[in-house]
Amino acid sequence: MDVLDDIRVEKYAAYKDSGVEWLGEIPEHWTVKRLKYVFKILKRIAGKLGHNVLSITQDGIKIKDTESGEGQLSMDYSKYQFVYEGDFAMNHMDLLTGYVDISKYPGVISPDYRVFELIEANSNKQYMLLLLQLGYKNKIFYAYGQGVSMLGRWRFPAENFNDFLFPVPPLEEQAAIAKFIDRRTTLIDKTIAIEEQQIDLLKEYRQILIQRAVTRGLDPNVRMKDSGLEWIGEIPEHWKVKRLKNLCFINLETLPENTNKNLELKYVDIGNVTLENGIVQPEDYIFNDAPSRARRIAKKGDTVISTVRTYLKAIDFIDETKSTYIYSTGFAVLQPKEFVYPEFLAFYVRSDAFTDQVMFNSKGVSYPAINSIDLGRIFVLQCSMEEQKEIVLFITMAMQKITSTISLKEREIEKLKEYKTTLINSAVTGKIKVCPE
């Protein structure tokens, strides 16, 4: 069943101007109310320790792990305020990344947050929560905030909160809308989860395909031999096991520290790098803005890998679409020798056979790194230039199909997310009619 088609959109018989800019028209029989008549702001300081410490995330209110030492921790949780099960709590100090939820747990939360309870008898909790969350997601509250947004301090003052206007349909309709959205979004979320799972499987298959092609070749009938490497196993009988330094030059070209900074070269820093499917997406800028660690020269045919924070498995291949790049010293530039096909080397270093060795030989915990000497000693496989080209062609064609399928599924997920947002917005503001069952 297609979740995008399984809905009959109806309008209410008559609408009126709500008098609220962000809301527009609402069904004629709906009203609008200030939040001070719907909610009561609470402030109950715990005064002692021993309670669940709660935090407000984009996924709702969670119990914070105060034992691991990870994340931002308080020096004194006794100064936190109580949150009871069923209370509303919002991070009103940050209207950009904050959120709001109904707590499923009793506990304490930062005194900087806002805790409040429903006092209007003719209001449905879930319907009101949907409207509050809409205020964050659509940045409706943002227009009523105060502070310094560039520092992430754009807050929603209590007086602005109390005077904020919400649409209020009859209680029976509120319950129907909340139930309708819960049912529909549950189905949408399940569909998205299936699509995401399929994308993960495709990415896993792509990695298996690369690994198998660069370590076993394409001929299923070829005679095999033990490689002597536990993580690779058997390889074609005529292939050879080599060290990386025997197949390529490592950091052959390096800029001196007194390089003319006015060169029209583009720079990539390991600290700024973003990844897409494990491939570096350079945030390039003119070299004269680069720091002194801009040393590694990479040209067409070179492969670039991260040697700092090696868990990133950040890899780039300099093809004909790219000019000369300068990489920071957090990368190593591999320049293939004349008997190595550049694209084959690029695929090989993306295989688990290579990246697992890099991780194993890296030193450090938080920022594992590998030096160029240890990198050069990593084992790789060598086959003929003809086989290398055949393998590259095979992987390239297969990856095009996989990448195309992944892109299609990603577009489907975006479409589902947009539909979900539109559905919620339309239902809670009366743009579509939801009838009580």
C-alpha positions, 0 to 999 in steps of 0.5 A: 500500500502506498502511504502517499495515496491512501488518504482522502483529503477533505476541507471543512465547509467554512473557514474564517480568518484566525487573526494570527499571521502564522496560522491564516484561516481556520475552520469556522467553528474553531477558536484561538486561545492564548497559551496562558489559558491552556498551560501553567508554567511550573518551577519545582526545584528538587533540592536533593540528588537521587532522581533521573536526570532528563534531557530534551533531544530532537527525539524527545525527552530522554534519561541522561547517562550521568555515569559515563561522563559523556556529554554536558554534565552539571556540577549539582543536579539538586538545583534542577527542577522536577518533571513528573510523568505527563508534564510538558518540557521544552528547551525554550533557550534555543529555538534553533536546535531545541525541542519540546515533549511530554515526559514519559519519566519522572525526574529532574531537568535543567532549571533553564528549561521550561516545564508546564502542565495542561490546565485547560480541561477541553484540550487534548495533550497529544494535539497540543504537543503536535502544535508545540512541536510544529512551532519548533519544526517550522520555526514559528516560535523563532519569530517571537524569540529574543537573544543572539541567534548566531550564538545559539541563544535565541530563546522564547520568553515566558511572556511571549509563550503565555501570549502565543495563540494556538488554534483550538478545535472542539475536544473531540476533534483534537483527539481525532486529529491526534489519533489520525496523525499517530496512525498515519505517521507510524505507517510513514515512519515504518516505510522510511525505516524499511527504505533506510534498511534497504539503503544500508544493505545496498551500501553493505553489498557495494562494500562486499562487491569492492572487497571481493573484486580487488582480492579475488578477481573476476574469474570464478574458475581461477586457481587460488592460493593462500595469501598468507594474510588472515584477513584476506584468505585465498587469492588468485594463484598468479597474484602477488602480495606486496607492501603499499610502498612497493605500488605507490609513492607516498606524499611524493610532493610536499609544499615547503612551509614558505610557499607563496600563498597567492597560488590558485590552489584549492585546500582540503583540511581533515578538520572540515572534511565531509563524507558521502558514502566514504568519499571526501567531499572537499570544502575547498577554498583558495590556498592563501586562506589555508593554515601552515599544515596545508602541505600535501599536493594531490594531482590527477590519478592520485588517491588521498586517504585520511591518516588522522581520525582513521575511523573516518575512512575518508578517501578521495580520488583525483580524477579529470574533473578536479584540479590540483588540490592541497590537503592537510597533513591529516591526509596521505597522498598515494601516487601510483607507480607505472604498473598500477592502474590509478582507479584500481588503487583507489578502489583497493584502499576503499576495501575492508582488506585495506581500511581494516589494516589501517585501523589496526595499525593506527595509534591513539584512542580518540584520534587514531592516526597512522604515520607514513612509514606504517602506512607504507608497510600495509599489505596490498595485492598486485595483479596485471594491468589488464586485470586491474582495468577489467576490475575497475570497469566491473566495479564502476558499472556495478556501483553506478547501478547501486548508487542510482538505486540508493539515490532513488530510495533517498528521494523516496525518503525525502518525499515521505518526510515532506509528506509527513510534515505537510500532513501534520501541518495541515491536520493540526491547523485545520487545512484538511478535515479529520472527522471523529470516528 
